[in-house]
Amino acid sequence: MDIRNIAIIAHVDHGKTTLTDALMKQNGGLQDEGVSMDSNDIEKERGITIYSKNTSITYKGTKINIVDTPGHADFGSEVERVLRAIDSVLLLVDAVEGPMPQTRFVLKKSLELGLKPIVIINKIDKPASDPNRVHDEVLELFFELGATDDQADFQTMYAIGREGKAFKKIGDDSKDLSPLLDLILEKVPVASRDEDAKMSAQVFNLGYDNFLGRMAVARIYSGKVVSGSSIFIKGEHGTRSGKITKLFSFEGISRKEVTEATSGDIVMVAGIPDIFIGETLCGAEDVEALPHIAIDEPTLSLNFLVNDSPFAGREGKFVTSRQLKERLEKELEINVGLRVDFSPDQGGKSGPSFFKVYGRGELHIAVLLENMRREGFEMQVSQPEVIVKEEEGVKTEPYEELVIDVPNESSGVVIEKIGKRKGIMKDMTEKHGITRIIFDIPTRGLLGYRGEFIIDTKGEGIMSSRVIGFKEYAGEIKKREYGSMVSMAPGKAVAFSLGNLQDRGLLYVEHGTEIYEGMVIGNVLKGEDMSVNPTKGKQLTNMRASGTDEAIFLKPAFILSIERGLEVMNGDEYLEITPNSVRLRKKYLTELDRIKAQRVS
């Protein structure tokens, strides 16, 4: 059986997973309604792909391996690895939005690897769709990224992913995705079938099984992989021996145990507990290792600590430093974009011991924290900080390309705020009442801005970014123009007090919320912190009031999520995360301790 290996790549929310699901449904890979490639609970809730996934379908006697990739920039390292293991890509572009930052990133990587994409302009049924304009923009992007003449001569398909329909031309009649599948058979090269050569396969992704441990997803380049066989593993740190205990092939959304697999196929291998991305599995010691796959470096860091707040241990099952360490070690098995420093001497006299965690962005870290809280963990984290490097004597920091689509009337305030955060405008265009602005901005300047952006654009703006590398340090960025509203007493928040406080800033708590001393209950519009007593009720007397009591109208509270908390927290605060709660608190709970800490610093 011939094999074709493809990946579906696109910007976030352009329809990759929907199209993959439709391809599987048409070919019997998905039998049940409501089942999707996005199987993780957080993926379902957010409507985004976080982890790349493998599937396969059979069409006209050909096995087509499909890799569904994440579209969000924080998970871009997943995409880059996948592209090394496949022979062509389906580049999805929204028929309204056109090419976006992640479109540029994934296309650039594809072109550099010599792949010839098939372009699919998706969502052509949208009222505001303009497929012809988008096609021209994609072509322009190809030339801008240095595509060869052959790559620029790409084939274009049009699709309505949610209806499972593909068209060669706009206006064609089509009932399913057969035109796209026929094009894949026609244009995607057959995977090499050098079955008689010595075995070589390269790992491009990792998985984890509670019984089998760490598992490797690998592309077989030559020979056969046989279950139970002894092999050699070659990587950056030399050669070692190992044994394949289990071998799996992909079928639909599940994996199927097999005894052997041939060159050209994509398989999952168990039995090598220390396997890592980019390493080569060899059938003999004299087989040369394949070129190493680089992994994107983290861009920010934060500290993970044991929860020691007054409410610690109320909700969580896992609350100790040892349990936290074991969970982070487990995460490192599969989350290759993550780094953790387990050095025992961190913290010390300056504060409680912690584990320093390095990630690719706020969303990357937030997803990890959300997974941990759902498993029953309690913890505290510090404010995220960008990673600053010294390169040839020059202080550098990560920069991102930021693309913003906003209504024309909101563009002024957005440009002003991003300018204050050291963003440099590169381009600005206006179409149909929407302004698209492109900036280069330090990652440090973006931290904490997304919440403000939603408010400034009344929820109508679209903001996306991608890391473009390290550049010279931009200097001081003053982002926080407000202080924290800190509770000076424990108890339950009372509507009477909250009603008086809500005019001073934005509240994070509601009436009846349980509070402890040192907990941050909101922000203050003025720049300095303010100690308040949200538990104080109205003093009752037996004296008749001159008028009737006024009703208290509370504005809806800004309830903290993990991402919101990471955005609004200050350097002297911790974000407390438990299975049912997210709270913001000062590192030092009493006002006296905070004053002492300021004097010492």
C-alpha positions as CSV (number, residue, x, y, z in Angstrom):
1,M,0.0,0.0,0.0
2,D,1.3,3.4,-1.0
3,I,1.7,6.0,1.9
4,R,1.3,9.8,1.8
5,N,2.4,11.9,4.7
6,I,0.9,15.4,5.1
7,A,0.4,18.0,7.9
8,I,-2.4,20.5,8.1
9,I,-1.0,23.9,9.1
10,A,-2.6,27.3,9.6
11,H,-3.1,30.3,12.0
12,V,-5.2,29.6,15.1
13,D,-8.9,29.1,14.4
14,H,-8.6,28.9,10.6
15,G,-10.2,25.4,10.6
16,K,-7.5,22.8,10.7
17,T,-9.1,20.4,13.2
18,T,-12.6,20.8,11.6
19,L,-11.1,19.8,8.2
20,T,-9.2,16.9,9.7
21,D,-12.4,15.7,11.5
22,A,-14.3,16.0,8.2
23,L,-11.7,14.0,6.3
24,M,-11.9,11.2,8.9
25,K,-15.7,11.2,8.9
26,Q,-15.8,10.8,5.1
27,N,-13.4,7.9,5.3
28,G,-14.8,6.1,8.3
29,G,-12.2,7.3,10.8
30,L,-14.8,9.0,13.0
31,Q,-18.0,7.1,13.6
32,D,-19.4,8.9,16.6
33,E,-20.9,12.4,16.5
34,G,-19.2,14.9,18.8
35,V,-15.9,13.0,18.7
36,S,-13.0,15.1,17.5
37,M,-9.2,15.2,17.1
38,D,-9.2,17.8,19.9
39,S,-9.8,15.3,22.7
40,N,-8.3,17.2,25.6
41,D,-10.8,19.0,27.8
42,I,-9.1,22.3,27.6
43,E,-8.9,22.0,23.8
44,K,-12.6,21.4,23.6
45,E,-13.4,24.4,25.9
46,R,-11.1,26.8,24.2
47,G,-11.7,25.6,20.7
48,I,-8.0,25.5,19.9
49,T,-5.5,22.7,19.2
50,I,-2.7,22.6,21.8
51,Y,-1.1,19.2,21.1
52,S,-0.2,18.0,17.6
53,K,-2.0,14.7,16.8
54,N,-1.6,11.9,14.3
55,T,-4.3,10.1,12.4
56,S,-4.6,8.2,9.2
57,I,-7.2,7.5,6.6
58,T,-7.4,5.1,3.6
59,Y,-8.5,6.5,0.3
60,K,-8.5,4.6,-3.0
61,G,-6.1,2.0,-1.6
62,T,-3.6,4.6,-0.3
63,K,-2.8,5.3,3.4
64,I,-2.7,9.0,4.1
65,N,-1.0,9.9,7.4
66,I,-2.3,13.3,8.6
67,V,-0.8,15.4,11.4
68,D,-3.1,18.1,12.9
69,T,-0.9,20.9,14.3
70,P,-1.5,23.7,16.8
71,G,-2.2,27.2,15.4
72,H,-1.3,29.3,18.4
73,A,2.2,30.8,18.5
74,D,2.9,29.5,22.0
75,F,2.8,26.0,20.6
76,G,4.8,26.8,17.4
77,S,7.6,24.4,18.4
78,E,5.2,21.5,17.8
79,V,4.7,22.6,14.2
80,E,8.3,23.0,13.3
81,R,9.1,19.4,14.4
82,V,6.1,17.9,12.5
83,L,7.2,19.6,9.2
84,R,10.5,17.5,9.3
85,A,8.5,14.3,9.3
86,I,6.1,14.8,6.4
87,D,6.2,15.2,2.6
88,S,3.8,18.0,2.0
89,V,1.5,20.4,3.8
90,L,-2.1,21.7,3.5
91,L,-1.9,25.4,4.2
92,L,-5.3,26.6,5.4
93,V,-6.2,30.3,5.2
94,D,-9.4,31.9,6.3
95,A,-11.3,33.4,3.4
96,V,-12.1,36.6,5.5
97,E,-8.9,37.1,7.6
98,G,-6.4,36.1,5.0
99,P,-2.7,35.3,6.0
100,M,-2.0,36.0,9.7
101,P,1.2,35.9,11.8
102,Q,1.2,32.1,12.4
103,T,0.4,31.6,8.7
104,R,3.6,33.4,7.8
105,F,5.6,31.4,10.4
106,V,4.4,27.9,9.3
107,L,4.7,28.7,5.6
108,K,8.2,30.1,6.0
109,K,9.3,26.9,7.8
110,S,7.6,24.7,5.1
111,L,9.3,26.6,2.3
112,E,12.7,26.4,4.0
113,L,12.4,22.6,4.2
114,G,11.7,22.4,0.5
115,L,8.0,21.4,0.9
116,K,5.4,22.4,-1.8
117,P,2.2,23.4,0.0
118,I,-1.3,22.9,-1.3
119,V,-3.3,26.0,-0.4
120,I,-6.8,25.7,0.9
121,I,-8.9,28.8,1.3
122,N,-11.4,27.8,3.9
123,K,-14.7,29.2,5.2
124,I,-15.7,30.5,1.8
125,D,-19.4,30.4,3.0
126,K,-18.8,33.4,5.3
127,P,-20.7,36.5,4.3
128,A,-17.6,38.7,4.3
129,S,-15.4,36.1,2.5
130,D,-13.2,37.3,-0.4
131,P,-11.4,34.2,-1.7
132,N,-9.8,36.1,-4.7
133,R,-8.3,38.7,-2.5
134,V,-7.0,36.1,0.0
135,H,-5.5,34.1,-2.9
136,D,-3.6,37.2,-4.1
137,E,-2.4,37.9,-0.5
138,V,-1.2,34.2,-0.1
139,L,0.7,34.5,-3.5
140,E,2.3,37.7,-2.3
141,L,3.3,36.1,0.9
142,F,5.0,33.2,-1.0
143,F,7.2,35.6,-2.9
144,E,7.9,37.7,0.2
145,L,9.2,34.5,2.0
146,G,11.5,33.6,-0.9
147,A,9.5,30.7,-2.4
148,T,11.0,29.0,-5.5
149,D,9.2,29.2,-8.8
150,D,8.0,25.6,-8.3
151,Q,6.7,26.3,-4.7
152,A,5.0,29.5,-5.9
153,D,3.2,27.5,-8.5
154,F,0.9,26.1,-5.8
155,Q,-2.4,24.4,-6.3
156,T,-5.4,26.1,-4.7
157,M,-8.5,24.5,-3.3
158,Y,-11.6,26.1,-1.8
159,A,-13.4,24.6,1.2
160,I,-16.2,24.8,3.7
161,G,-14.6,22.7,6.4
162,R,-17.6,22.4,8.8
163,E,-19.8,21.0,5.9
164,G,-17.0,18.7,4.7
165,K,-16.9,20.1,1.1
166,A,-14.0,21.0,-1.1
167,F,-14.0,22.7,-4.6
168,K,-11.4,23.1,-7.3
169,K,-13.1,26.3,-8.4
170,I,-15.5,28.7,-6.7
171,G,-19.0,27.8,-8.0
172,D,-18.2,24.1,-8.6
173,D,-20.7,21.6,-7.3
174,S,-19.2,19.3,-4.6
175,K,-20.8,17.0,-2.0
176,D,-17.7,16.0,-0.1
177,L,-13.9,16.3,0.2
178,S,-13.1,14.0,-2.7
179,P,-11.7,16.8,-4.9
180,L,-9.1,17.5,-2.1
181,L,-8.3,13.8,-1.5
182,D,-7.8,13.3,-5.3
183,L,-5.5,16.3,-5.3
184,I,-3.4,14.9,-2.4
185,L,-3.0,11.6,-4.3
186,E,-1.9,13.6,-7.4
187,K,0.4,16.2,-5.9
188,V,1.9,14.7,-2.7
189,P,4.9,12.5,-3.4
190,V,4.7,8.8,-2.3
191,A,6.6,8.2,0.8
192,S,9.9,6.3,0.1
193,R,9.7,2.5,0.4
194,D,13.3,1.4,0.9
195,E,12.3,-1.7,2.9
196,D,15.5,-3.7,2.3
197,A,17.8,-1.1,3.7
198,K,18.9,-0.9,7.4
199,M,16.3,0.6,9.6
200,S,16.4,4.3,10.4
201,A,13.6,6.4,11.9
202,Q,13.5,9.8,13.5
203,V,11.5,10.9,16.6
204,F,9.5,14.1,16.0
205,N,7.0,13.9,18.9
206,L,6.4,12.3,22.3
207,G,3.5,10.7,24.1
208,Y,3.0,9.3,27.5
209,D,1.1,6.2,28.7
210,N,0.6,5.4,32.4
211,F,1.6,1.7,31.8
212,L,4.1,2.0,29.0
213,G,5.8,5.3,30.0
214,R,7.3,7.7,27.5
215,M,6.5,6.8,23.9
216,A,8.0,8.2,20.7
217,V,6.2,9.2,17.5
218,A,8.6,8.6,14.6
219,R,8.8,8.7,10.8
220,I,10.5,5.6,9.3
221,Y,12.9,6.6,6.6
222,S,14.3,3.2,5.6
223,G,14.0,-0.4,6.4
224,K,11.4,-1.9,8.8
225,V,10.7,-1.3,12.5
226,V,9.9,-4.6,14.2
227,S,8.3,-5.0,17.6
228,G,10.6,-6.7,20.1
229,S,13.8,-5.9,18.2
230,S,17.0,-4.4,19.6
231,I,18.1,-1.0,18.2
232,F,20.6,1.8,18.6
233,I,19.6,5.3,19.5
234,K,21.7,8.1,18.2
235,G,21.5,11.8,19.2
236,E,23.5,14.8,20.3
237,H,24.9,12.9,23.3
238,G,26.2,9.9,21.5
239,T,24.9,6.3,20.9
240,R,23.1,3.9,23.2
241,S,21.3,0.7,22.8
242,G,17.6,0.0,23.5
243,K,14.7,-2.4,22.7
244,I,11.3,-1.8,21.2
245,T,8.7,-3.5,23.4
246,K,5.6,-2.2,21.7
247,L,4.8,-0.8,18.2
248,F,1.7,1.1,17.2
249,S,0.3,2.4,14.0
250,F,-2.3,5.2,13.7
251,E,-5.9,4.4,12.6
252,G,-8.4,7.1,12.8
253,I,-8.2,8.7,16.3
254,S,-6.9,5.6,17.9
255,R,-3.6,3.6,17.7
256,K,-3.4,-0.1,16.7
257,E,-0.7,-2.4,17.9
258,V,1.3,-4.0,15.1
259,T,4.3,-6.3,14.8
260,E,6.1,-4.4,12.1
261,A,5.9,-1.2,10.0
262,T,7.7,-0.3,6.8
263,S,9.6,2.7,5.6
264,G,7.5,5.8,4.8
265,D,5.0,5.1,7.7
266,I,4.6,7.1,10.9
267,V,4.5,4.9,14.1
268,M,4.5,5.1,17.9
269,V,7.3,3.2,19.7
270,A,7.4,2.1,23.4
271,G,10.2,0.7,25.4
272,I,12.8,3.5,25.4
273,P,12.2,5.6,28.6
274,D,14.9,8.2,27.8
275,I,14.0,8.9,24.2
276,F,13.9,12.5,23.0
277,I,12.9,14.7,20.1
278,G,15.2,14.5,17.1
279,E,17.0,11.3,18.0
280,T,17.4,8.6,15.4
281,L,16.4,5.0,15.9
282,C,18.9,2.7,14.0
283,G,18.7,-0.9,13.1
284,A,22.5,-1.2,13.2
285,E,25.3,0.7,14.8
286,D,26.8,1.8,11.5
287,V,23.6,3.7,10.4
288,E,24.2,7.4,10.3
289,A,22.0,9.6,12.5
290,L,19.6,11.9,10.7
291,P,20.0,15.7,11.0
292,H,19.0,16.9,14.5
293,I,15.6,18.6,15.0
294,A,16.1,21.9,16.9
295,I,13.5,22.9,19.5
296,D,12.5,26.5,20.1
297,E,13.9,28.1,23.2
298,P,11.6,29.3,26.0
299,T,10.9,33.1,26.1
300,L,9.7,33.6,29.7
301,S,10.0,32.1,33.2
302,L,8.2,32.1,36.5
303,N,8.4,30.3,39.9
304,F,6.2,27.5,41.1
305,L,5.8,27.3,44.8
306,V,3.9,25.3,47.4
307,N,0.6,27.0,48.4
308,D,1.1,28.5,51.9
309,S,-1.9,30.9,52.0
310,P,-4.4,30.8,54.9
311,F,-6.7,28.8,52.6
312,A,-4.0,26.2,51.7
313,G,-5.0,22.6,51.7
314,R,-8.8,23.2,51.6
315,E,-9.4,21.9,48.0
316,G,-6.3,20.2,46.7
317,K,-5.2,16.5,46.9
318,F,-1.6,17.3,46.0
319,V,-0.1,20.1,48.0
320,T,3.5,19.2,48.9
321,S,6.8,20.2,47.2
322,R,7.6,16.6,46.4
323,Q,4.3,16.1,44.6
324,L,4.8,19.3,42.7
325,K,8.3,18.2,41.6
326,E,7.0,14.8,40.5
327,R,4.2,16.4,38.4
328,L,6.7,18.8,36.7
329,E,9.0,15.9,36.0
330,K,6.1,14.0,34.3
331,E,5.3,17.1,32.2
332,L,8.8,17.2,30.9
333,E,8.3,13.7,29.5
334,I,6.1,15.1,26.7
335,N,6.1,18.9,26.9
336,V,9.4,19.6,25.0
337,G,8.8,23.4,24.9
338,L,9.1,23.4,28.8
339,R,12.2,23.7,30.9
340,V,12.4,23.3,34.7
341,D,15.2,24.2,37.1
342,F,15.0,21.8,40.1
343,S,18.1,23.2,41.8
344,P,17.6,22.7,45.6
345,D,19.2,26.0,46.6
346,Q,16.6,28.3,45.1
347,G,14.7,30.5,47.4
348,G,16.6,30.1,50.7
349,K,16.7,33.2,52.9
350,S,14.9,35.4,50.4
351,G,11.7,33.3,50.5
352,P,10.2,29.8,50.2
353,S,11.9,27.3,47.9
354,F,10.6,27.1,44.4
355,F,11.0,25.5,41.0
356,K,11.8,27.8,38.1
357,V,9.7,27.0,35.1
358,Y,10.6,28.2,31.6
359,G,7.9,28.3,28.8
360,R,7.0,29.6,25.4
361,G,4.4,32.1,26.4
362,E,1.6,33.0,28.9
363,L,-0.8,30.5,27.2
364,H,1.7,27.7,27.2
365,I,2.2,28.1,31.0
366,A,-1.6,28.7,31.6
367,V,-2.5,25.4,30.0
368,L,0.0,23.6,32.2
369,L,-1.5,25.3,35.3
370,E,-5.0,24.5,34.2
371,N,-4.2,20.8,33.7
372,M,-2.6,20.6,37.1
373,R,-5.5,22.3,39.0
374,R,-7.9,19.9,37.3
375,E,-5.8,17.0,38.6
376,G,-6.1,18.2,42.2
377,F,-2.9,20.3,42.6
378,E,-2.6,23.4,44.7
379,M,0.3,25.9,44.0
380,Q,1.4,29.5,43.8
381,V,3.2,31.1,40.9
382,S,5.2,34.3,40.6
383,Q,4.8,37.0,38.0
384,P,6.1,35.8,34.6
385,E,9.3,37.4,33.5
386,V,10.9,37.4,30.0
387,I,14.3,35.7,29.6
388,V,17.0,38.2,29.0
389,K,20.3,37.1,27.4
390,E,23.8,38.5,26.8
391,E,24.8,38.0,23.2
392,E,28.3,39.2,22.2
393,G,28.2,41.7,25.1
394,V,24.8,43.0,24.1
395,K,21.8,42.6,26.4
396,T,18.9,41.0,24.3
397,E,15.3,40.0,24.9
398,P,12.6,38.2,22.9
399,Y,10.6,40.2,20.3
400,E,7.3,39.3,18.7
401,E,5.6,40.3,15.5
402,L,2.2,41.6,16.5
403,V,-0.8,41.8,14.1
404,I,-3.8,43.7,15.2
405,D,-7.2,44.1,13.4
406,V,-9.4,46.7,15.1
407,P,-12.3,49.0,14.1
408,N,-11.0,52.3,12.7
409,E,-12.2,54.2,15.7
410,S,-10.1,52.1,18.1
411,S,-6.8,52.3,16.3
412,G,-5.7,55.5,18.0
413,V,-5.8,54.2,21.5
414,V,-4.2,50.9,20.5
415,I,-1.3,52.6,18.7
416,E,-0.8,54.9,21.8
417,K,-0.7,52.0,24.3
418,I,1.5,49.8,22.2
419,G,3.9,52.7,21.6
420,K,4.2,53.1,25.4
421,R,5.2,49.4,25.6
422,K,8.0,50.0,23.1
423,G,6.1,48.6,20.1
424,I,7.4,49.8,16.7
425,M,4.8,50.1,13.9
426,K,5.9,48.4,10.7
427,D,2.7,48.7,8.5
428,M,-0.9,49.9,8.7
429,T,-3.7,49.3,6.2
430,E,-7.4,50.0,6.2
431,K,-10.2,47.9,4.6
432,H,-13.9,47.9,5.1
433,G,-13.8,49.9,8.3
434,I,-11.1,47.6,9.8
435,T,-7.5,48.8,10.4
436,R,-4.7,46.2,10.3
437,I,-1.6,47.3,12.2
438,I,1.7,45.3,12.3
439,F,4.2,46.0,15.1
440,D,7.5,44.6,16.3
441,I,7.3,44.6,20.1
442,P,9.3,43.1,23.0
443,T,7.5,40.1,24.6
444,R,7.9,42.0,27.8
445,G,5.7,44.8,26.4
446,L,2.9,42.3,25.5
447,L,2.7,40.7,29.0
448,G,-0.5,41.9,30.6
449,Y,-1.8,43.8,27.6
450,R,-4.4,41.3,26.2
451,G,-7.0,42.2,28.9
452,E,-6.6,45.9,28.2
453,F,-6.9,45.3,24.5
454,I,-10.3,43.7,24.8
455,I,-11.6,46.6,26.9
456,D,-10.0,49.3,24.6
457,T,-11.6,47.7,21.4
458,K,-14.9,46.7,23.1
459,G,-14.2,43.1,22.3
460,E,-14.2,43.8,18.5
461,G,-10.4,43.6,18.0
462,I,-8.3,40.6,17.0
463,M,-4.8,40.3,18.2
464,S,-2.2,37.7,17.4
465,S,1.6,37.4,17.6
466,R,4.6,35.2,16.9
467,V,8.1,35.2,18.3
468,I,10.6,36.5,15.8
469,G,13.8,36.1,17.9
470,F,16.0,38.0,20.3
471,K,16.8,41.7,19.8
472,E,18.6,44.4,21.7
473,Y,17.0,45.2,25.1
474,A,14.3,47.9,24.8
475,G,14.9,49.5,28.2
476,E,12.3,50.2,30.9
477,I,8.7,49.6,30.0
478,K,6.1,51.2,32.3
479,K,3.0,49.0,31.9
480,R,1.2,49.1,35.2
481,E,-0.6,52.3,35.8
482,Y,-2.7,51.1,38.7
483,G,-2.1,49.7,42.2
484,S,-3.6,46.7,44.1
485,M,-6.6,46.8,46.5
486,V,-5.4,44.7,49.4
487,S,-7.7,43.3,52.1
488,M,-6.6,44.2,55.6
489,A,-9.0,41.8,57.4
490,P,-10.2,38.2,57.0
491,G,-13.9,37.3,56.5
492,K,-16.5,37.4,53.8
493,A,-16.8,40.3,51.4
494,V,-19.9,42.5,52.1
495,A,-21.9,44.3,49.5
496,F,-22.0,47.5,51.5
497,S,-18.1,47.7,51.5
498,L,-17.8,46.6,47.9
499,G,-20.3,49.2,46.8
500,N,-18.0,51.9,48.3
501,L,-14.8,50.4,46.9
502,Q,-16.0,49.8,43.3
503,D,-15.6,53.5,42.5
504,R,-11.9,53.3,43.4
505,G,-11.1,50.7,40.8
506,L,-11.9,47.2,39.4
507,L,-13.0,44.5,41.8
508,Y,-11.9,40.8,41.5
509,V,-14.4,39.5,44.1
510,E,-18.2,39.3,44.6
511,H,-20.5,39.6,47.6
512,G,-20.0,36.6,49.9
513,T,-16.5,35.7,48.6
514,E,-14.3,34.4,51.4
515,I,-11.2,36.6,51.9
516,Y,-8.0,36.6,54.0
517,E,-5.6,39.3,55.0
518,G,-3.2,40.2,52.3
519,M,-5.5,38.9,49.5
520,V,-5.8,41.3,46.5
521,I,-9.5,41.9,45.9
522,G,-9.2,44.4,43.0
523,N,-7.1,47.2,41.5
524,V,-6.9,50.9,42.2
525,L,-7.0,53.4,39.4
526,K,-4.3,55.4,41.1
527,G,-0.8,53.9,40.9
528,E,-0.3,53.0,44.6
529,D,-1.5,50.0,46.6
530,M,-4.4,50.6,49.0
531,S,-5.3,48.6,52.1
532,V,-9.1,48.2,52.5
533,N,-11.6,46.3,54.6
534,P,-14.1,44.6,52.3
535,T,-15.7,42.7,55.2
536,K,-17.1,45.8,57.0
537,G,-20.9,46.0,57.0
538,K,-23.2,49.0,57.6
539,Q,-23.5,50.1,61.2
540,L,-27.0,49.6,62.4
541,T,-28.6,51.9,65.0
542,N,-32.1,52.3,66.5
543,M,-32.2,55.8,65.1
544,R,-34.7,56.5,62.3
545,A,-33.0,57.6,59.0
546,S,-34.2,60.8,57.4
547,G,-34.8,58.9,54.2
548,T,-35.1,55.3,53.0
549,D,-32.0,53.2,52.7
550,E,-30.5,53.2,49.2
551,A,-30.2,49.9,47.3
552,I,-26.6,48.8,46.6
553,F,-25.8,48.2,42.9
554,L,-22.6,46.3,42.4
555,K,-20.9,46.2,39.0
556,P,-20.0,42.7,37.8
557,A,-16.7,41.6,39.3
558,F,-13.6,40.9,37.1
559,I,-13.4,37.2,38.1
560,L,-9.8,36.0,37.8
561,S,-8.9,33.1,35.6
562,I,-5.3,31.8,35.4
563,E,-4.5,33.9,32.3
564,R,-6.1,37.0,33.7
565,G,-4.3,36.6,36.9
566,L,-0.9,36.2,35.1
567,E,-1.7,39.4,33.2
568,V,-2.7,41.7,36.1
569,M,-0.4,40.5,38.9
570,N,2.5,42.6,40.2
571,G,6.1,41.6,41.0
572,D,5.4,41.5,44.8
573,E,2.4,39.2,44.4
574,Y,1.6,35.5,43.9
575,L,-1.2,33.9,42.0
576,E,-2.8,31.2,44.2
577,I,-4.2,28.3,42.1
578,T,-6.4,25.6,43.5
579,P,-8.9,23.1,41.9
580,N,-11.8,25.5,42.4
581,S,-10.3,28.9,42.9
582,V,-7.8,31.5,41.5
583,R,-6.8,34.2,44.0
584,L,-4.3,37.0,43.9
585,R,-2.3,37.7,47.0
586,K,0.7,39.7,48.3
587,K,3.8,37.7,49.0
588,Y,3.8,39.2,52.5
589,L,0.3,39.1,53.8
590,T,0.4,41.7,56.6
591,E,1.0,45.4,55.9
592,L,3.8,45.4,58.6
593,D,5.7,42.6,56.8
594,R,5.3,44.4,53.4
595,I,6.8,47.6,54.9
596,K,9.7,45.6,56.4
597,A,10.3,43.9,53.0
598,Q,10.4,47.2,51.2
599,R,13.0,48.6,53.7
600,V,15.2,45.5,53.2
601,S,15.0,45.8,49.4
